[in-house]
Amino acid sequence: MKRSPFSSDQIAAALKQEELGMPLADVIRQAGITERTFLNWKKQYGGLQGYPHDMKCLQEENAKLKQIVAELTLENSRLQDALDDKRGIHEHYSSSN
């Protein structure tokens, strides 16, 4: 599927303008799109009320989850290093006897 040169925010803005009562001819002229493109967007995204807000929430949640993954990865690495150090001590004593 061909990627749109328009961002999701641009698409949502155009849909919102029409939803708020701006004439379709003005919306498509401002956006620089055809009526067919607008109608395709409306068909595809029209039912996504609050889409920009939802996207912002998802982006914030994604950032938090990435931070958690980074912290857990660091903790895992520290624990692995501690385990490796402990094994090294046991191997040293085992090979001495």
C-alpha positions as CSV (number, residue, x, y, z in Angstrom):
1,M,0.0,0.0,0.0
2,K,1.3,3.4,-1.0
3,R,2.2,5.7,2.0
4,S,0.4,9.0,2.1
5,P,2.5,12.1,1.9
6,F,0.3,13.6,4.6
7,S,0.8,13.0,8.3
8,S,-1.9,11.6,10.5
9,D,-2.2,15.0,12.1
10,Q,-2.8,16.7,8.7
11,I,-5.4,14.1,7.8
12,A,-7.2,14.5,11.2
13,A,-7.1,18.3,10.8
14,A,-8.7,18.2,7.4
15,L,-11.4,15.8,8.6
16,K,-12.0,18.0,11.7
17,Q,-12.4,21.2,9.6
18,E,-15.1,19.5,7.5
19,E,-16.7,18.1,10.6
20,L,-16.9,21.6,12.2
21,G,-18.7,22.9,9.2
22,M,-16.1,24.2,6.7
23,P,-17.3,23.7,3.2
24,L,-15.7,20.6,1.6
25,A,-14.4,22.7,-1.3
26,D,-12.5,24.9,1.1
27,V,-11.1,22.0,3.0
28,I,-9.8,20.2,0.0
29,R,-8.4,23.5,-1.5
30,Q,-6.5,24.2,1.8
31,A,-5.2,20.7,2.1
32,G,-4.2,20.5,-1.6
33,I,-6.1,17.3,-2.2
34,T,-8.8,16.0,-4.4
35,E,-12.3,15.4,-3.3
36,R,-11.8,11.6,-3.9
37,T,-8.8,11.7,-1.5
38,F,-10.8,13.5,1.2
39,L,-13.7,11.0,0.8
40,N,-11.2,8.1,1.1
41,W,-9.8,9.6,4.3
42,K,-13.3,10.1,5.6
43,K,-14.2,6.5,4.9
44,Q,-10.9,5.3,6.4
45,Y,-10.6,7.6,9.4
46,G,-14.0,9.2,9.8
47,G,-15.0,7.0,12.7
48,L,-11.9,7.8,14.7
49,Q,-13.3,10.6,16.9
50,G,-10.6,11.9,19.2
51,Y,-7.8,10.3,17.0
52,P,-5.2,13.0,17.6
53,H,-5.8,12.8,21.4
54,D,-5.7,9.0,21.3
55,M,-2.4,9.1,19.3
56,K,-0.8,11.5,21.9
57,C,-1.8,9.1,24.7
58,L,-0.4,6.2,22.8
59,Q,2.9,8.1,22.2
60,E,3.2,8.9,25.9
61,E,2.5,5.3,26.9
62,N,5.0,4.1,24.4
63,A,7.7,6.5,25.8
64,K,7.0,5.2,29.3
65,L,7.2,1.6,28.2
66,K,10.5,2.3,26.4
67,Q,11.9,3.8,29.6
68,I,10.7,0.7,31.6
69,V,12.4,-1.6,29.1
70,A,15.6,0.4,29.3
71,E,15.6,0.2,33.1
72,L,14.9,-3.5,33.1
73,T,17.6,-4.1,30.5
74,L,20.1,-2.3,32.6
75,E,19.0,-4.2,35.8
76,N,19.2,-7.5,33.9
77,S,22.7,-6.6,32.7
78,R,23.8,-5.8,36.3
79,L,22.3,-9.0,37.6
80,Q,24.0,-11.0,34.9
81,D,27.4,-9.4,35.7
82,A,26.9,-10.2,39.4
83,L,26.0,-13.8,38.6
84,D,29.1,-14.1,36.3
85,D,31.3,-12.6,39.0
86,K,29.9,-15.1,41.6
87,R,30.4,-18.0,39.2
88,G,33.9,-16.9,38.6
89,I,34.6,-17.1,42.4
90,H,33.1,-20.6,42.6
91,E,35.1,-21.8,39.6
92,H,38.3,-20.4,41.2
93,Y,37.7,-22.3,44.5
94,S,36.5,-25.5,42.7
95,S,39.6,-25.7,40.5
96,S,41.9,-25.1,43.5
97,N,40.8,-28.3,45.2
